[in-house]
Amino acid sequence: MWRYACDAAIHWGDEWPALLRSLLPPGPGLLIHYPGLPAADAAALPAGTPAYDRVEANPTLEQVQRAVDAALPLRPRWIVAVGGGSVLDTAKIVRLALACRCPSVEALLRAVPGPGRERPLLVAAPTTHGTGAELTAWSTVWDVGGGRKLSLSHPANVPDIAAYCPPLTAGLPLPASLSSTLDALAHALEALWNRGANPVSDEMAMAAVRGIAADLERLDEPVPLEVRAGLLRASMFAGLAFAATRTAAAHSISYPLTLRLGVPHGIACAMTLPALWRINAPHMAAKAGRLRRSLDGEDPAAMLERLRRFAATRVPFTLSAYGARPRDAGDLARASFTKGRMDNNLVELDEDAVRGILAEIMG
Ligand SMILES: [Fe+2]
């Protein structure tokens, strides 16, 4: 038995002001955006719309609380979030806090009270081609002091509208472009080797892998807009896949790499994909064969090695490059078991197996 549902409506437009005009209801609103949003893109919102741009990468509890505190008195009827995963995840919590009339993020993280009937419409417009946060029901909050990644997950946390506009991704620097694309690749592959996979998520995941395998190596300055559009479409398909399955071992192993070593999220997830493919592929032979055919016959392992080689010439791609030493592998392995992620993996991994995977990417 299986089911597939995604509660976000998908809108795609090549022109931001026109796309926005088609989406926004009347009444007061709020723009939550990354600090570098071009003034012309902000100006596409109705005149006088308040804006909040103090979301940082990998936002902490305190930073998300500040965004909620700023939004509550404004009582917006709609929120437009423009940014990467951190901005979109923060905006999702802001909307949930308004909908539940719950001003405390900490309380929301413990339990989400039933959202009221009047909740602001949330339009999530990604400026990266990776996170899929515009489609998913969860938000990540980082507890840096406690060394933990927290997740707020609730059906009412899915944006109402995922608004895709390729020109919004045009200013994304190359390292972030690579990292976010590799994040989407991890979402897609982890949806394939996932215990919660179903035929719909499989098809979405394969479409995503195919798009990324074709276009990732075209990420070089200046990146043509058609490459951005193709990668944005691939990240959308990956988002639709893992919105149903959640992620698995690659993400679970990535969290301590990001928290302790500062490895960018997408790179931390992608480093382990070759090893995890080797481990999982024999347990999904039919699916692996279909993926190979969808890659026009290229062996998925060879594809992963091709993309790894390309990425490694542009961004640090070993753990030692981020300051890890071989003796850290044990601690990192112990910290890599996030419930609800690691246990989604098709093949059960123990600490020894994870230590072996980390040793392989130590460099
Ligand atoms: Fe991710």
Residues whose N, C-alpha, C, O or C-beta is under 5 A from the ligand:
A	BS01	LIG	D183
